Amino acid sequence: MKVATEIRDFAARIGHDFARPDLLSQALTHGSISGPSRPDNQRLEFLGDRVLGLVMAEALLRADPEATEGQLAPRYNALVRKETCAAIAREIGLGEVLRLGRSERMSGGRRKEALLGDGMEAVIAAVYLDSGFEAAEAVILRLWGDRIETVEADSRDPKTALQEWAQARRQPPPVYAEVARTGPDHAPVFTIEVTLQSGQTARAEASSKRAAEQAAAEALLTKVETERG
């Protein structure tokens, strides 16, 4: 009963009344606790990512009719990236209702950026499958709010920013390498090292390769900018 109440309260927070609450329940189920009768949210995450992308592309075109593709692309990337999804998930308390296995709970899964971002995309898909594109669009626009209007024209994720830094100095793109993977299969921790042709490197850890690469790129950007200063 408590779980059902929490999920119902969460649905109210995102502003959607589910005709099929089982879709939302699946969207909030991590692979660490899934089973034959309890599917996880990975397939929904895949779909939700695409729905979010279409909504954001259309919203950005409406917000700035004069913007070029070159101006729109970095804004789009800033709005749909996993870090933004995770930030919105935190705002609506998604981590509190994620259904996780014991080991994932013990390792702080409710706060992990990758899990929160994936969960947010899965919730979007659940709304889409429950009530269609317009309902999903309404939820996305409400939750993203004025981010769409205020996103900086030069917003870039750290990997893009580091690549542009290297290109500006006539260096080839940075090289990313997985140097370690620890933890159980359902809750891995990746260590990624990024290297510039100049020999500068940085490492970072995260629960997904993508997040670790972004964190490593951000660390190296900070390092090279500090050294230059």
C-alpha positions as CSV (number, residue, x, y, z in Angstrom):
1,M,0.0,0.0,0.0
2,K,2.8,2.4,0.9
3,V,4.5,1.8,-2.5
4,A,1.3,2.4,-4.4
5,T,0.7,5.6,-2.5
6,E,4.2,6.8,-3.2
7,I,3.8,6.1,-6.9
8,R,0.4,7.8,-7.0
9,D,1.9,10.9,-5.3
10,F,4.8,10.9,-7.7
11,A,2.4,10.8,-10.7
12,A,0.7,13.9,-9.2
13,R,4.1,15.7,-8.9
14,I,4.7,15.2,-12.6
15,G,1.2,16.2,-13.4
16,H,-0.2,13.1,-15.2
17,D,-3.0,10.9,-14.2
18,F,-2.1,7.4,-15.4
19,A,-4.8,5.2,-16.9
20,R,-2.2,2.4,-16.7
21,P,-0.3,2.8,-13.5
22,D,1.7,-0.3,-14.3
23,L,3.6,1.7,-16.9
24,L,4.8,4.1,-14.3
25,S,5.7,1.3,-12.0
26,Q,7.9,-0.2,-14.7
27,A,9.5,3.1,-15.4
28,L,10.6,3.3,-11.8
29,T,12.0,-0.3,-11.7
30,H,15.7,-0.7,-12.0
31,G,17.3,-3.8,-13.4
32,S,18.7,-4.7,-9.9
33,I,15.3,-5.7,-8.7
34,S,13.6,-6.8,-12.0
35,G,12.4,-10.3,-12.8
36,P,10.1,-12.3,-15.1
37,S,7.0,-10.8,-13.6
38,R,8.6,-7.4,-12.9
39,P,10.2,-5.8,-16.1
40,D,12.8,-3.1,-15.7
41,N,12.8,0.3,-17.2
42,Q,15.5,-0.1,-19.9
43,R,13.2,-0.4,-22.9
44,L,11.2,2.6,-21.6
45,E,14.4,4.6,-21.2
46,F,15.2,3.9,-24.9
47,L,11.8,5.2,-26.0
48,G,11.7,8.1,-23.6
49,D,15.0,9.4,-24.9
50,R,13.6,9.7,-28.4
51,V,10.3,11.3,-27.3
52,L,12.3,13.9,-25.2
53,G,14.5,14.6,-28.2
54,L,11.6,15.4,-30.5
55,V,9.8,17.5,-28.0
56,M,13.0,19.6,-27.3
57,A,13.8,20.0,-31.0
58,E,10.3,21.4,-31.7
59,A,10.4,23.6,-28.6
60,L,13.7,25.1,-29.5
61,L,12.5,25.9,-33.0
62,R,9.4,27.6,-31.6
63,A,11.5,29.5,-29.0
64,D,13.9,31.0,-31.5
65,P,12.6,31.1,-35.1
66,E,15.8,32.9,-36.3
67,A,18.3,30.5,-34.8
68,T,20.6,28.5,-37.1
69,E,21.2,24.8,-36.8
70,G,24.7,25.6,-35.4
71,Q,23.0,27.6,-32.6
72,L,20.3,25.1,-31.9
73,A,22.4,22.0,-31.7
74,P,24.3,22.9,-28.5
75,R,21.1,24.1,-26.8
76,Y,19.5,20.9,-27.7
77,N,22.4,18.8,-26.3
78,A,22.3,20.8,-23.1
79,L,18.6,20.1,-22.6
80,V,18.5,16.4,-23.4
81,R,21.7,15.2,-21.9
82,K,21.6,12.8,-18.9
83,E,22.8,15.4,-16.5
84,T,19.8,17.6,-17.2
85,C,17.4,14.7,-16.9
86,A,19.0,13.8,-13.6
87,A,18.7,17.3,-12.3
88,I,15.0,17.4,-13.1
89,A,14.6,13.9,-11.6
90,R,16.0,15.3,-8.3
91,E,13.6,18.3,-8.4
92,I,10.6,16.0,-8.5
93,G,11.9,13.4,-6.1
94,L,12.2,10.6,-8.6
95,G,15.0,9.0,-6.6
96,E,12.8,8.5,-3.6
97,V,10.4,6.2,-5.6
98,L,12.9,4.3,-7.6
99,R,12.6,0.5,-7.0
100,L,16.1,-0.8,-6.5
101,G,17.7,-4.0,-5.3
102,R,19.4,-4.0,-1.9
103,S,23.0,-3.7,-3.1
104,E,22.0,-0.7,-5.3
105,R,20.2,1.0,-2.4
106,M,23.2,0.4,-0.2
107,S,25.5,2.0,-2.8
108,G,23.5,5.2,-3.0
109,G,21.6,4.3,-6.1
110,R,18.9,6.8,-5.4
111,R,21.4,9.6,-5.9
112,K,23.3,8.3,-8.9
113,E,23.1,10.5,-11.9
114,A,22.9,7.7,-14.4
115,L,20.0,6.0,-12.6
116,L,18.1,9.3,-12.2
117,G,18.6,10.3,-15.8
118,D,17.5,6.9,-17.0
119,G,14.5,6.9,-14.8
120,M,13.5,10.3,-16.0
121,E,13.6,9.2,-19.6
122,A,11.6,6.0,-18.7
123,V,8.9,8.1,-17.0
124,I,8.6,10.2,-20.2
125,A,8.0,7.0,-22.2
126,A,5.5,5.8,-19.6
127,V,3.4,8.9,-20.1
128,Y,3.8,8.6,-23.9
129,L,2.6,5.0,-23.9
130,D,-0.2,5.8,-21.5
131,S,-1.7,8.8,-23.2
132,G,0.2,9.7,-26.4
133,F,2.6,12.3,-27.6
134,E,0.7,15.4,-26.6
135,A,0.5,14.2,-23.0
136,A,4.2,13.5,-22.9
137,E,5.0,16.8,-24.5
138,A,2.9,18.6,-21.8
139,V,4.8,16.9,-19.0
140,I,8.2,17.5,-20.5
141,L,7.5,21.2,-21.2
142,R,6.1,21.6,-17.6
143,L,9.1,19.9,-16.0
144,W,11.8,21.6,-18.1
145,G,10.1,24.9,-17.7
146,D,12.1,28.0,-18.5
147,R,15.2,26.0,-19.1
148,I,14.1,26.0,-22.8
149,E,14.0,29.8,-22.9
150,T,17.1,30.4,-20.9
151,V,19.5,27.7,-22.0
152,E,22.7,29.4,-23.1
153,A,23.4,29.4,-26.9
154,D,26.9,28.1,-26.2
155,S,25.9,25.4,-23.8
156,R,28.1,22.4,-24.4
157,D,28.6,19.1,-22.6
158,P,32.2,18.6,-21.3
159,K,33.2,16.1,-24.0
160,T,32.1,18.5,-26.7
161,A,33.9,21.4,-25.0
162,L,37.1,19.5,-24.6
163,Q,37.1,18.3,-28.2
164,E,36.6,21.9,-29.3
165,W,39.4,23.0,-27.0
166,A,41.7,20.5,-28.7
167,Q,40.6,21.3,-32.2
168,A,41.3,25.0,-31.6
169,R,44.9,24.1,-30.8
170,R,45.2,21.8,-33.8
171,Q,45.2,18.7,-31.8
172,P,43.2,15.5,-32.7
173,P,40.2,14.6,-30.6
174,P,40.8,13.4,-27.0
175,V,41.1,9.7,-26.5
176,Y,38.9,8.0,-23.9
177,A,40.0,4.6,-22.4
178,E,38.3,2.4,-19.8
179,V,41.0,1.7,-17.2
180,A,38.9,-0.1,-14.6
181,R,35.5,-1.6,-14.0
182,T,34.4,-2.6,-10.5
183,G,31.3,-3.6,-8.7
184,P,28.6,-6.2,-9.6
185,D,27.1,-6.4,-13.1
186,H,23.9,-4.6,-12.1
187,A,25.8,-1.8,-10.4
188,P,29.2,-1.3,-12.2
189,V,31.6,1.6,-11.5
190,F,33.6,2.6,-14.5
191,T,36.9,4.4,-14.4
192,I,37.7,6.4,-17.6
193,E,40.9,8.2,-18.5
194,V,40.9,10.9,-21.1
195,T,44.2,11.9,-22.8
196,L,45.1,14.8,-25.1
197,Q,47.8,14.6,-27.7
198,S,49.8,17.0,-25.5
199,G,50.0,14.3,-22.9
200,Q,47.6,15.9,-20.4
201,T,45.3,13.4,-18.8
202,A,42.5,13.1,-16.2
203,R,40.4,10.3,-14.7
204,A,36.9,10.0,-13.3
205,E,34.6,7.3,-12.0
206,A,30.8,7.0,-12.5
207,S,28.1,4.3,-12.8
208,S,28.0,4.5,-16.6
209,K,30.7,4.9,-19.2
210,R,29.1,8.0,-20.6
211,A,28.9,9.7,-17.2
212,A,32.5,8.8,-16.4
213,E,33.7,10.2,-19.8
214,Q,31.8,13.4,-19.2
215,A,33.3,13.7,-15.7
216,A,36.8,13.0,-17.0
217,A,36.4,15.5,-19.7
218,E,35.2,18.1,-17.2
219,A,38.2,17.4,-15.0
220,L,40.7,17.7,-17.8
221,L,39.1,20.9,-19.0
222,T,39.5,22.4,-15.6
223,K,43.1,21.2,-15.5
224,V,44.1,22.7,-18.8
225,E,42.3,26.0,-18.2
226,T,44.0,26.3,-14.8
227,E,47.4,25.5,-16.2
228,R,46.9,28.1,-19.0
229,G,45.8,30.7,-16.4
